[in-house]
Amino acid sequence: MKLNEYQEISARTANSHDFELANYGLGITGEAGEVADLIKKAVFHGHAIPKDAIKKELGDVLWYLSQIARLAGLTLEEVATGNIEKLMKRYPDGFSRERSVNRCEGTN
């Protein structure tokens, strides 16, 4: 499935109301916290990496991200493309610890 197709389909399940942006912003934070909790349990508690649970929670993160982008008048493809462009400027030859350490905050 293409990102913009996902965004269009997922918007059908969004509930329009006066506080949509706050709802989606808090929702993505909560879902990211659930992903973090799964990772914490895998790293620090010795649990197996729960692929199915991570897939489910990342899907929820994607849903909220999609709705935030929609409210901002952005497509997911625009968001993804913009992110890759930023990363390519920041790390044109791939990730470099040195470039990361020496990068000025607030740039790219």
C-alpha positions in Angstrom: 0.0 0.0 0.0 1.3 3.5 -0.8 1.5 6.1 1.9 -1.0 8.5 0.4 -3.5 5.7 -0.2 -3.1 4.7 3.5 -3.7 8.3 4.5 -6.8 8.6 2.4 -8.3 5.3 3.7 -7.3 5.9 7.4 -9.0 9.3 7.3 -12.3 7.5 7.0 -12.0 6.3 10.5 -11.1 9.7 12.0 -13.7 11.4 14.2 -14.0 15.1 13.4 -14.3 17.4 16.3 -13.0 20.7 17.7 -10.0 19.2 19.4 -8.8 16.8 16.7 -5.2 18.1 16.7 -4.9 17.7 20.5 -6.5 14.3 20.3 -4.1 13.1 17.6 -1.0 14.7 19.2 -1.7 13.1 22.6 -2.7 9.8 20.8 0.6 9.5 18.9 2.4 10.2 22.2 0.6 7.5 24.0 1.1 5.0 21.2 4.8 5.8 21.0 5.0 5.2 24.7 3.5 1.7 24.1 6.2 1.0 21.6 8.8 2.3 24.0 7.4 0.0 26.7 7.7 -3.1 24.4 11.3 -2.1 23.7 12.1 -1.6 27.3 10.8 -5.0 28.2 12.9 -6.6 25.4 16.1 -4.7 26.4 15.9 -4.6 30.2 13.5 -7.5 31.2 14.7 -10.1 28.8 11.4 -10.5 26.9 11.5 -11.6 23.3 11.0 -8.8 20.8 7.2 -9.0 20.2 7.0 -8.5 16.4 3.2 -8.7 16.3 2.7 -6.2 19.2 5.2 -3.8 17.7 3.5 -4.0 14.3 0.2 -3.2 15.9 1.5 -0.3 18.0 3.5 1.1 15.1 0.3 0.9 13.0 -1.4 3.1 15.6 1.5 5.5 15.5 1.1 5.7 11.8 -2.6 6.3 12.0 -2.1 9.3 14.4 0.7 10.6 12.3 -1.5 10.4 9.2 -4.2 12.4 10.8 -1.8 15.1 12.1 -0.4 15.4 8.6 -3.9 15.6 7.1 -4.9 18.4 9.5 -1.7 20.3 8.5 -2.5 19.9 4.8 0.3 17.5 4.2 0.4 14.1 2.6 2.4 11.3 4.2 4.4 11.2 1.0 5.4 14.8 1.5 6.4 14.2 5.1 8.5 11.1 4.1 10.1 12.9 1.2 10.9 16.0 3.3 12.5 13.8 6.0 14.7 11.9 3.5 15.8 15.2 1.9 16.7 16.5 5.4 18.7 13.4 6.2 20.5 13.4 2.9 21.7 16.9 3.5 22.7 16.0 7.0 24.4 12.8 6.1 25.2 12.8 2.4 27.5 9.8 2.7 25.3 7.9 5.2 25.3 8.3 9.0 28.5 9.5 10.5 29.0 9.8 14.3 31.5 12.6 13.7 28.9 14.6 11.6 26.3 14.0 14.2 28.5 15.2 17.1 29.7 18.2 15.2 26.3 19.2 13.8 25.0 22.6 15.1 21.6 22.3 16.8 18.8 23.7 14.8 20.4 22.9 11.4 19.0 20.3 9.2 
